[in-house]
Amino acid sequence: MTRTITPTYVLLNQITLAASASSVTFSNIPQTFGDLVLIMEHTTSVAANKLVRFNGDGGSNYPWVYMGGNGTSAISGTNTSTSLLVEALAAGSTTERLLTIVNIMDYSATDKHKTALTRNGRASQGTDAIACRWANTAAITSISIELNNSASFPSASTFSLYGVFA
């Protein structure tokens, strides 16, 4: 007999901005799930990348590799010493919505570094994928999100955090 395990997603918190904001924070994240899924949907009025930090850690310990494309050209690269975790498509200012999904594995484990897989997509710019690591063994208890270039998230931006039972 083969047993099939179906992951169950539990909404931990959802934030919809009523006014523009420079950052969004999920705090007091319960330690009862296997993984986390962070989903963000917003526009930007200037070219800006999302910065995501765990437990307020702004250190240069989030190495990542990325790849992306737009149907015409492809990009790829690495960064081994940076303070950002999620680099979104930021080829210019736009009012088109950007969807970002971040899968964070084993977030509550205290015996390993945390890994995350990110996917970004905007119809006019293409898609990208980022694999990254937070070089820290602490359990993730908070996640903060902001934009660089002094940008703000506009009203109606949505941020949802799910816990995943596997």
Disulfide bonds with the S-S distance in Angstrom:
none
